[in-house]
Amino acid sequence: MRRRATHRGIITAAIILFLGFFSLTFSPVFAVTDGNNKVEAYLASKNAFEDVHGTPPAIPKPDWYFDATIYYTVSQNGPTSDLGTFANLAHETLNDARGWSRLGAKFVRVESGGTLRLVLAEASRLPSYSSGCSVDWSCAVGNTVIINDDRWTGASTAWNAAGGSLRDYRHMVINHETGHWLGHGHESCSAAGASASVMQQQSIDLMGCTFNPWPLESELWTTRF
């Protein structure tokens, strides 16, 4: 019996020491009883553990980050390929985590109005938007991004020669022309073998760069907002 009491006393003392250390670390309040060799404990605050861990510090947003919802419409001009396919891939591209959404933008399609117009146009109709638009390429004029249906269905000679896929070309051309709407001009290849800027005219000439459908980190800025 004496040995058992001694063991019980040692166990109780160890528990009290542990709880004392725990209370210094976490600031709870404990009640300890030894009548039935039982320890009862409670925290002074239900938020004690939350207080210990704390709230994660807010991560500062880069200067180029903005919270904006961009409403856009989708339409076609002339006989073109399937508009539904175009609309779906355009939405996917604009909101892809690799794309312009990294600016903090969310692109939402609406039936009318909006600040951006996406148009899938028959190639022969491109010049009607501006003298700077060609039957050969896509272009952007004001709030309108016009995708040349010939390029949409067949990409370009330079892109195909470099082994680029049609899907990636479609991502690229939407991002490139939307980049103009965001305020970007054209870029050149930075170095042979480097990823091309999305604002490089990759449809015409990769100039030694590798094809790239998505904006580079250095391109994450806009004059639009």
TORVEXRO-250379 format. One record per residue: y, z, x negated of N, C-alpha, C, O in turn; residue in three letters. Coordinates in pm, whole numbers, plus 50000, padded with zeros to 5 digits. Atoms other than C-alpha are relative to their C-alpha. Layout:
YZXYZXYZXYZXala...
//
This chain:
498805000049917500005000050000501245000049914502204992949944met498854999350088502405008549718500214986549933501344982049918arg499885013050064501614975549547500574989750097501394981350059arg499475009349901502254956549871501485002250023502254992650034arg498584996949980505574974749921500814994849883501904989449900ala499305005050118506514966349565500184985050005501254979749976thr499935014549988505664929849620501034995850104501794986350085his499055003349894507644929949943501425002049952502314994249985arg498664997150052510624945249767500454989349902501614985249903gly499665010550096510474919449488500364987150072501334980450037ile499755012249922510284891049741501365000850069502124991250067ile498734998149931513204905349940501184998949905502204992749936thr498935000550100515314909849627500254985649955501394981349938ala499855014050042514624874049522500704992050107501544983550077ala499365007249890515614861449864501485003250007502314994450027ile498594996049995518834881749858500784993549888501914988949909ile499315006750113519714868149513500234985350030501314979950005leu499875014349968519034832649630501084997750104501894988550092phe499005001749895521104837349944501395003349950502374997349994leu498704996850059523874853249743500554988149924501724984749937gly499575012050074523994823149514500384988850096501364981850074phe499735010549902523844799849815501345002450070502084993150097phe498764996949931526714818249982501204997349912502254993149961ser498905003150091528874814749671500264985049995501394980549980leu499885014650011528184777549667500474993750129501294984650127thr499735006749874528384769450037500845008350098501215003350205phe499154991249919530394798850182499485002650141500285002850234ser500454995749868528104807750475499925015350003500205021749902pro500224985649988527414843350605498545002050037498024995050123val501434997949978523854857050597499755014350048500485023550011phe500504986849963522094886150764498565000849954497764991949985ala501344998750055518974898850589499385013050052499995023650041val500734988149957516424923050739498644999949935498064989449908thr501294998850068513284936550580499005007650085497915011150039asp500884992049917511784954850875498644993750019497625000650012gly501255007149979509144928750938499794989449894499164979149917asn500105009450111509384911450602500524986250043499934975950011asn499435012349947511634885350773501454998949957502185008849956lys498625002450039514854870050657500654991150105500114980650140val499275007849904517394857550909501334995849936501985003949870glu498765004850061520334836750804500724991050098500114984050178ala499215009249919523144818950976501244996249923501705003449834tyr498805004850066526114799150867501235004750076501245005650198leu498754995749938529634810950928500634988650079501324991050178ala499425011549932530604775851031498944989350015498184986649921ser500975010749980528504748351183500344987849916499524978749900lys499585011350082530464724550963499905002949852500444995549770asn500024996150141529644742250637499454988949912500014986049806ala500595010550082527394714650509500904987749993500984981149889phe499085011250001529884688150612501165002749906501634993749837glu498884996550087532634707150430499624998649854500434994549770asp500455001050139530504708350115500044985649953500584982549847val500085013950040529874671150108501354993050012501654983949934his498685005749986533344662550230499994986050059498934980150079gly499855013549948534644629950370500184990349885501044992649799thr499855009650109534194599850140501434994849993502034991950096pro498635005050012537544588550002500114985750049499194977750032pro499785013749952538994557350160500114990549881500784993549782ala499945010050106538514526349947501244991550022501364985150127ile498785008049980541884509749895499684985350013498854980049940pro500225014349979542014474050022500834992049901501964995949869lys499235008450092543084446649782501284995050066501404994950188pro498735004849947546594432649819499834988150093500614986350186asp500175012149920545214400449965499275002450131499124993250211trp500794997249881543224418050239500915001850121501915009050114tyr499244997849878544584415750590499035000650117498004993850119phe500814998949880543144425750925500594990650105501674993250158asp499455009749905543604395851153498884993250076497804990750022ala500895008249921541844377951433500664986450018501774985350068thr499475013649992542334340451417499284992750112498064990850106ile500585007149887541774322151743500114984949975501154979849934tyr500025014450028540774285851716499284992450111498464998050184tyr500675008749904539694256851934499174989549926499414986849808thr500845010750055537064230051874500034988250095499864989950216val499985012049916537344194351999499554988049919499304989149799ser500375012150071536414158851911500974988950036501604989150142gln499115011349978538374126851880499214987349973498904983949859asn500815012150013536444095051948498535003250007498135014850015gly501454998050001532694089751951499575005949865499804999949760pro500424993150123531234114051699498595005250017497965003450121thr501304993249991528034132551622500155012350089501235015150141ser500064989149902527044162951827501065010749978501125016949872asp498914990450012530034185351895499475014449999500045023049932leu500564986549998527854215851969499525004449863499755015849823gly500454996850137526264214351624501195002849910501185012149829thr498794998150079529704210851469500635013650030500995021049938phe499374987449960531094240351667499225012049948499805021749899ala500834988750045528164262951579500115002049849500245013349802asn499934998550145528274255551207501415003749955501575010949856leu498634996150032532054258351200500185015050018500765021649931ala499894985549976531864293251352499245007949894499745017949843his500804993350103529114303251111500724999849866500755009849794glu499325001450129531094290250814501235008949992501425016149894thr498754992550001534394306250907499785015049994500595022349937leu500254985649996532824340350964498955004649899498565016249898asn500984996550102530334339350677500625009849900501785008549863asp499504989750093530654369250441500374994349864501035001049785ala499655006450127530964344750150501294992050010501804987049909arg498905009149977533894326250303501355006750016501615017349959gly498644995149982537484331450417500045013150076501085019850076trp500034986949932536404361550624500195011349900500555022449938ser499784989850103536574380350291501475003949989501805014249929arg498594996349994540334379950342500255011550098501315017650098leu499834990149895539744404050629500214993550135500615000050232gly499765007649877539924376950893498734998750083497634997750030ala501085002949906537754372751199500414987750080501504987450138lys499695012549931537624337951350499294999950136498075001350143phe500544999649864537144336551727500364986950071501524983150079val499765012549928536724304351922500505002850141499985011650210arg499484999249864538744300252242500034985850058499954975949986val500015013049934538874272352497501334992749987501384980449984glu498695006350014542604266352461500935009749928500655021649916ser499064991750073545604279052267499505002549859498874993949798gly500414996650136544954296751940500994994949897501944987749929gly499115003950110546604291651603499394989449910500054984349819thr500695009750084544044267951452499194990650090498514995150182leu500765010049926542554235751587499014993349905499414988249800arg501025007250076539264222051451499614987550079499254988350196leu500305012549932538664185651532498974992249919499124990349798val500975009250060535604164251458500424986150047500354983050166leu499405012849962537054129251449499264988149942498744988549831ala500505012750049535784093951421500854995849880502084997349883glu499305003150126536704081451072501244991450021502274993849958ala498885009349981538974053651198501235006650060502325000950057ser498884993349933541154079051380500745009749908501775015249948arg499344990650090542054100351077501454996249970502315004949974leu498615003550032545204080350985500985002750112502195003550088pro499094997549888546624086951332500625013949993501625016650060ser499464986550013547204123251232501145000649899502095008249916tyr498984999950104549274115850923499744988349906498614983749891ser500175010650100549924088750666499235005049879498734997149799ser500764994250111548314112850421498515001250028497755004949939gly501424999349964544984111650607499374986149984500014976050012cys500695012650030542424084950517498724998950082498135008950123ser501275002149931539464069450690498825004849916497715006249967val501084996150089537444080750389499735015049995498625019349966asp500134985750023538094118150391500455008250120500995002850216trp499494990649901538834148750603501405004249957501815001649844ser498664995550039542324163750611500465011250092499805014450191cys499394989449920544534191350748501474996550018502164993249922ala498605003149967547874185550922500535011150090500065012850202val499454989149919549934215051045498925010250034498265015749946gly501024990449953547664237151255498674993550032497804999650093asn501215007449965544964210651281499184996649876499684990749780thr500985003750103541914207151059499134989050058498464990950159val500745011649949540324172951103498854996749906499064993749789ile501205003150078536774167350982499564985850031499294982350146ile500415014049989535854131150920498514999450033497685004649957asn501405000049957532624124251108499094992749902497914996049892asp500835006950100531404100050839499605009749889498475009449841asp500314990050105531634128350583499095010950058498215015949989arg500814989649935530134153050831498534995850007497645004249992trp501385004649984527034131550878499364995649869498144995449858thr500595005350123526614118150524500505005749870500135000949763gly499394994150120528584140150280500754989049923501384980449985ala499285010150079529994119249991499134995749882498155002249849ser500775005250113528744098649698499935010149886498865012449830thr499964990550111529854124349438499155012350030498425017149943ala500774988049962528334153649628498504997149999497725004949946trp501425003649994525034136149690499434997449861498285000949832asn500465002850136524824124549329499755012849921498925013149831ala500174987250069525134160749214498875008350059498575019250011ala501144993049940522234170849437500365010250105499545018650140gly499594990549897524234189849695499364996950134499084985350166gly500615001949868522744195150040501084996750103502254999950083ser499075003349894524354182350359500565012750064501755013350097leu499544987549939524534217550499501105006549914502115011149966arg498994994250087526424230150195501284991750000502384997149992asp498805008449991528744200250214500805003750124502035004750120tyr499324996549875529544209350572500725013449987501855014950033arg499314987350028530304245250468501254997449917502335002449946his498905002550093532484232050187501174993250067502314997450048met498885007649944534514207250388500775008150103501995006850114val499304991049907535284232750660500845010149923502005012449957ile499254990350080536284258550401501174993549927502254999549917asn498945006950074538324233150202501194997050091502335000350058his498895003849912540354220350494500645012350065501855012450087glu499424987649948540784255250642500845006749891501835013349920thr499214994950111541994265350296501404994149997502365001149966gly498685006249991544834240250334500825006850110502005009750092his499314993249890545704256450667500465013949959501505018750004trp499644986650049545754290250492501124999749895501665010149858leu498905001150094548304276850246499644995249862500504994949774gly500465004350131546244263849954500234985149975500124976950067his499995013950044546784231849760498694997049931497745004749939gly501225003950072544204213749550499925006949864500945010149802his500284994050130542614228849239499204990049917498634980349969glu500805008350091540984213148934498825008249947498785020449963ser501144993250062537734221448757500515008549884501245003649798cys499514990850103538334251748535499304998149867499914999849761ser500785002050124535564244348281498694993250036498154995250144ala501275006849976532494222648250498895010050028498725019749953ala501104991249964529554239248420500405011750088499535018850139gly499554989149915531714264048612499894996150148499844984350182ala500005002849856531564267348990501354994250039502404999550000ser498765006149956534144244749147500735009250097500115016550174ala499204993449896536984260149343499724992850131499514980750132ser500225006749873536494253649711501174990650031501044981350110val498845008649979539974238149698500034988249903500964980249906met500145012150081538864213149435499524988850092498814991450189gln500435011549917538334178249580498574996049961498344985749898gln501395001950040534574180849540499394987550064498424981950012gln500515012149936534004152049780500224987749912499444978149916ser499625011650080535664128649532499415000649860498834990949812ile500434999050140534794142049186499845014749963500785022549976asp500234986250044533234174249059500605002849862500745014449824leu499314998750129534874168148718499295009449902499935016149821met500774991650091532094186248535499615013550056498765020349999gly500364987249936531964216648765498754998150086498324986950112cys501145000449907529014225348987500525001850142501495009050164thr499514999249863529374221349361499955014450052499065022150018phe499864986449949530434252549548500654999650138501794995050151asn499465000849863530924255949925500985011150036501655010250139pro499304987949959532714289649919501205003049911501184999749793trp498824996750081536144302249803499655009849888498895019349908pro500154990850112536204318749463500865012450022501765012450107leu499214987849990537574353849419501484997149977502345002950044glu498615003350033540744338849271500704992550112501924991150111ser499415007549888541274318949592500225008650124500655003550228glu499884991249882541334349149823501455004450019501815015949991leu498624997149965544974347349925500424990050108499784979750128trp499505008849896546974331750205501495002050018502015013049998thr498584999249964550564324050296500164999950152501285000250203thr499985001549854549624322050662500415013150068501045012850174arg499734987149936549944359550735500725009349902501035020649937phe
//
